[in-house]
Amino acid sequence: MSISNEALQKTLMEMQVRAMNTSTELNSVNAQESALNRKIRLSEATENELKEVNGNDLDARVWQGIGKMFLASTVKDQIEQLERERKDYKEQITALGKKKLYLETTLKNVSNALNEMNIKQ
């Protein structure tokens, strides 16, 4: 059973579009992952700075900017919040890693199928 030339061209074009979309989405995932890694480094630097400036006095008062106002809290509370944020960022990176693996596999399968179709033509 032979596939018509038009149907083959249509399938080829659909696969090329899918490959381009997958590649674009993969680039987006990589950008999100690097942004989260930057946030983690910033959080770690902030924590180190808080500890250094206050001489490891975890009960010292610090001010956190929230919109147009400031909220007083302790260094300990700020460090705990930074740790929670880092944990959340790491969970997001893990989820992005799974999505990245799926997209890489999809892109590989589509490119293999495209190569196979080009060989048959």
N, C-alpha and C positions, 0 to 999 in steps of 0.2 A: 504494500500500500504506500503510495507516494503522496507526499504533502505538496500542495500547489505552491508555486513560487511566491504568490501574494501572501499566503498564510505563513510561509516561512519568514518572509520579510517583516510581517506584522509581529510575529513572535520574537524575532531578533530585536526589533525596535523596543518592544516591551521589556525585554531583558536588559537592554542597554539603559533604559530609563530607570529600571529597578536598581541596577548597579550604580548609577549616578546618585540616586536618592540614598542608597545605603552608604555610599562613600561620604556624602554630605552629612548624614546623620552621625557617622563614625567620627568625622572631624568635630562635630558639635559636642559629642561625648568627651572627646579628648580635651577640648577647651574647658568644659565644665569640670573635668577631673583636675586640670591644672589650676583652675580658679579655687577649687576646694583645698588643694594642697597649699596654695598661697595663704588662704584663710587660716589653715592649721599653723603654718609658720608664723603668721602674724600673732595668733593667739599665744603661741609658745613664747614669742619675743615679749609680748605684753606681760605674761606671767613672770618671766624672768626679771623684767624691769620693775614690776610691782614688788617682788621680793627684794631686789637690790636696793631700791630707793628707800624702802621702809625697814631695812636691816632685819629682815625675817620676822618683824613684829606683825603677826597676823591679825592683831586686834586694832591696828591703826586705822583711822578713818580715811576713806578716799571718796571721791565724787565721781559718779558716772553720769555722763551726758545722755539724756533721754529727750529727744526733740528739742524743745526750747527751755527745758528745765533740767535740774540736776538732782540726783538721788544720792544721799549719803549711805555708805555701806562700809563694811570692813574689808580688809585685804583678803581675809579668808573667804568671805562671800564672793568676792570678785574672782578669786582663783577657782572656786567651785563652779561658778558660772562658765568660766573659760574652759574648764575640763568637760563640762556638759556639752558645750558647743563643739569642742574637738571630737567628742564621742559621736555626736550627730553627724559631723562632717565625715568622719571615718566610715560610718554606716552608709552615708550617701555615696562615698567612693566605692565601697563594696558593691552596692547596687549598680553603679555605673560600670564597674568591672564586669559584672554579669552581662549587662546590656552590650558592652563593648565586645565581649567574647561572642555573643549571639550575632552581632553585626559583622564581625570579622568572618565568622563561619558562613553567614549568608553571602557576603561579598565573594568569598572564595568559591562557594558553590555556583553562584551566578557567573563568575568569570570562567570557571571550568566548563559550564554549559555553553557559554558564548564561544569559547575556543572549540568545543566539540561541534557546534553548529557551523562554525567557519570552516572547519576541516571537511565536513560533509558537503559543503557547497562546492 
